[in-house]
Amino acid sequence: MIKIISCEIFKPYIESLKLELDISYIAIEGHNYPKRLSKQIQSEIDKCINYEKIILLYGLCGNAILNIKARDIPVLVVRVHDCLSILLGSKERFTKLFK
């Protein structure tokens, strides 16, 4: 089984897929406090047992994921600056739209 730990910003998109997934959402406001967000993400990872992998739906997000530790389960991370880049599909599209 796969665990997804996600920013709450993805909730409507993930739920629209109507898939049965094990997902923990963390409030969007966490981005305002990267150190606290990092602890919340790590806490969710540490709760995970009996999963083959964890998918982390976060970008760097104020460096909140820099010190995250996978422990016993591999954690897959999207290599983008922030969550909006994930929603837009790429860093290039993010840059284009914000110029």
C-alpha positions as CSV (number, residue, x, y, z in Angstrom):
1,M,0.0,0.0,0.0
2,I,1.1,3.6,-0.7
3,K,0.7,6.5,1.7
4,I,0.3,10.0,0.4
5,I,1.2,13.0,2.6
6,S,-0.1,16.1,0.9
7,C,-0.6,19.8,1.1
8,E,-4.3,20.5,1.6
9,I,-4.2,22.5,-1.7
10,F,-4.4,19.2,-3.6
11,K,-7.4,17.9,-1.8
12,P,-10.1,18.8,-4.3
13,Y,-8.1,17.5,-7.2
14,I,-7.2,14.2,-5.5
15,E,-10.8,13.7,-4.3
16,S,-12.2,14.3,-7.8
17,L,-10.3,11.2,-8.9
18,K,-12.5,9.2,-6.6
19,L,-9.8,6.7,-5.9
20,E,-9.4,4.9,-2.6
21,L,-6.1,6.2,-1.3
22,D,-4.6,6.6,2.1
23,I,-3.9,10.3,2.3
24,S,-3.1,12.7,5.1
25,Y,-3.6,16.4,4.3
26,I,-1.7,19.2,6.1
27,A,-3.3,22.6,6.3
28,I,-2.1,25.2,3.7
29,E,-1.3,27.7,6.4
30,G,1.7,25.5,7.3
31,H,3.6,27.2,4.5
32,N,3.7,30.3,6.6
33,Y,5.7,28.4,9.2
34,P,8.2,26.2,7.4
35,K,9.8,24.8,10.6
36,R,6.5,23.8,12.0
37,L,5.4,22.4,8.6
38,S,8.6,20.3,8.6
39,K,7.7,18.9,12.0
40,Q,4.2,18.1,10.8
41,I,5.4,16.3,7.7
42,Q,8.0,14.3,9.7
43,S,5.3,13.4,12.2
44,E,3.1,12.1,9.5
45,I,6.0,10.1,8.0
46,D,6.8,8.7,11.5
47,K,3.2,7.4,11.9
48,C,3.5,5.3,8.7
49,I,3.9,1.6,9.2
50,N,3.3,-1.3,6.7
51,Y,3.5,0.9,3.6
52,E,5.7,0.1,0.6
53,K,6.3,3.8,0.0
54,I,5.3,7.3,0.9
55,I,4.5,10.0,-1.8
56,L,5.1,13.5,-0.5
57,L,3.1,16.1,-2.4
58,Y,5.1,19.1,-1.4
59,G,7.7,21.2,-3.2
60,L,10.6,22.7,-1.2
61,C,8.0,25.0,0.4
62,G,10.2,27.3,2.4
63,N,12.7,24.5,2.8
64,A,10.2,22.6,5.0
65,I,11.2,19.3,3.5
66,L,15.0,19.7,3.7
67,N,15.5,17.8,6.9
68,I,12.8,15.1,6.3
69,K,14.0,11.6,7.1
70,A,12.5,8.6,5.4
71,R,13.2,6.2,8.3
72,D,12.1,2.7,7.2
73,I,9.9,3.5,4.2
74,P,11.1,5.2,1.0
75,V,9.7,8.7,0.6
76,L,9.2,10.0,-3.0
77,V,9.4,13.8,-3.4
78,V,8.5,15.9,-6.4
79,R,11.5,18.0,-7.4
80,V,9.8,21.5,-7.6
81,H,10.1,24.7,-5.7
82,D,6.5,24.8,-4.4
83,C,3.1,23.2,-4.6
84,L,1.9,25.5,-7.3
85,S,4.6,24.2,-9.7
86,I,3.0,20.7,-9.2
87,L,-0.5,22.0,-10.0
88,L,0.8,23.8,-13.1
89,G,2.8,20.9,-14.3
90,S,6.3,22.3,-14.4
91,K,8.7,24.9,-13.1
92,E,8.8,26.4,-16.6
93,R,5.0,26.9,-16.7
94,F,5.1,28.5,-13.2
95,T,7.8,30.9,-14.3
96,K,6.0,31.8,-17.6
97,L,2.7,32.5,-15.8
98,F,4.3,34.6,-13.1
99,K,6.4,36.8,-15.4
